[in-house]
Amino acid sequence: MLQAFLQDYGYLALFIGTFFEGETILVLAGFLASRGYLDIYWVMLTAASGGYTGDQLWYFLGRRKGRQILARKPNWEALGARALEHLQRYPDIWVLGFRFVYGLRTVMPVAIGISGYPPLRFLLLNAVSAVIWAVVLGAAAFHLGAALELLLDNIKRYEIWVIGALISAGSLLWLWRRYRNRHST
């Protein structure tokens, strides 16, 4: 059942997950690739595409209505102000690295759009960053799955527990972020 679901919807779910957020779904997909349910190269390509597309959308929304977007959420406004400070000092480094800094994945492209960062430059550096992110995180999760296999000997018996733990951890992280965002307003 899991295998049929993943064959039918796994890459679509990965694209949608990385479009909106990313890390947890990519780690889960990397682990599933280590188990043979998904292909690691397609996982990396799909994750890079989803992350890239989502960040491009936020960047262009930032260029058009960035201040309004940040004003709707006070914690985003504070993060956006900090992001703009970082961008002024090291713009290209922040464009390449923001997706590796926890909590900045959505706010940073909006701030980059507000800052007037050149669209073509963002298009290219965002692509490089998305590929590096997908390869590093996907490969790490893939190798974690392989290491668990060695550690647990017959991982097939524990596979559903590991998948459940990854999904639970991702869900708890998402709930915690939602709770924190609602109570910081």
N, C-alpha and C positions, 0 to 999 in steps of 0.2 A: 504494500500500500504506500509506504513512504517513498519507495523507489519510483512508483508510477506517478505520484504527485510531483516529485522533484523533476522527473523527465518532462512532465507536462507544463509545470509552472515554476520550476526552480529558478531559471534564469530571469524570467519576468519579475518574480518576487525580489530577486537580487537587484535588478535594475531599479525597481520602484523604491526599495529600501535604501539603496545608495543615492538615489536622486534626492531623497528627503533627509537622510541622516548618514548612515553608512557603516560605522565601525563594527557594530554588533552583527549586522547581517553579513558583512564581508567575512568576519571571523567564523561565523557559522557556516557560510558557504565554503570557505577554505577547509574547514574540518570535514564537511561533507564530501569535498573533493578527495581528501585523503582516504576516505572510506569507499571511494569509487562511485558515489552517487552522482557527482558532477565532474566535469573536466576542469582542472585547475587553470588551464589557459583560457577557457571560456569564462570562468569565474573572474579572472583578472581583467579580461577585456570588457565584460559586462559591468563590473564594478567601476572600472575607469570611466566607461561611457555614462553610467548613471550619475556618478559623482560630478563628472565634468558638465553634464547637461544641467544638473540642478544648480551648480555654482554659476553657470552662464546665465540662467534665469534670474537668480538673485542679484547678480551683477547688473543686468539690464534693468531690473526693477529698482535697484539702487540708483542708477543713473537717472531714471525718470521720476521716482517718487521716494527716494531713499530717506529723506528727513521725515516724511509722513509715516513711513514704515517703522522707523526707529522710535518716533514719538508715541506710537501706540503701545509700546512695551518699554516701561522705564528701565528694566535691566538690560534690554537691548540697546537703549539709548546710551547708557553708561559704558557698555562694552564697545559700542560703535565709536564713542568719543576716544576711548583708549586705543581702539584699532586705528583710528585716523592719526593719532600721535605716532604710533609705530610706523605707519605707512609713510609719514613725512620723512622719517629718518632712513628707513631701509625699504623702499617700496617693492623692489623686485624680490628680495628675500622673503618678505611677508606674503607676497602673491604665491611664491613657490611653497611656502611652509605653513600657511594658516591651517590647512586641513589636518596637520599633525598636532595642533594645539587644541586640547579639549575645550569645548564650549564656544569655539569661534567659527565653527563650520558654516553656520547660516548667516551670522552677523557680518563676518569679514567680507564676503563678496558684496554685500549691501554697502558697507563702508568703502570698499574699493571703488564701487560705482559712484558713490557720492564724491569721492576724492578727485574725480576727473582723470583717473588713471586711463591711459589710452586703450580703447577697445581691442585693437588688433594685438597689442602687447599682452593684454589679459587673456585673450583667446589662446595665444601660443603658450604663455607660461602656465596658465591653468591646465592646459592639455598635458604639459610635461609633469606638473605636480600630480594630476589625477592618475597618470600612468605609474609614477613612482609609488604613490600611496597604495594603489591597487596591487602592485607587484609585491611591495614590502609586506603589507598586512596579509594579503592572500597567501603568500609563500610562508610567512610565519605561522599562520593558522594551519596550513597544509602540513608543515613539518611538526607542529605541535600534535596533530592527529597521528602522524607516523611515530612520534616519540611515545604517545600514549599507548599505541599498539605494542611497542617493545616493553613498556612498563607494565601494562596490564595483561600481557600475554595474549589472551583471547578477547580482544576488545569488542567483538561482536556481541558478547553478553552484556557489556556496559554501554554500548553505543547509544541506546535510547536514553540512558541516564545522562550521558555527556551532552547529547543534543538538548535534552530537557533542561539541563543546568545552563547551557549557553542561552537558550530561549528565555529562561527565567531571569538570568542575570541581565540580559538585554531589556526585558520587560520592566524589571525593577529600576534599572537605570533610567528608562524612559519615564516611568511614573515619578521617580524622584525629581527629574528635571521639570516635569509638569507641575508638581507640587511646589517646587522652589520658585518657578516662574510665576505661579498664581499668587504666592504669598509675598513676593518681592514687590508687587504693585501697590 
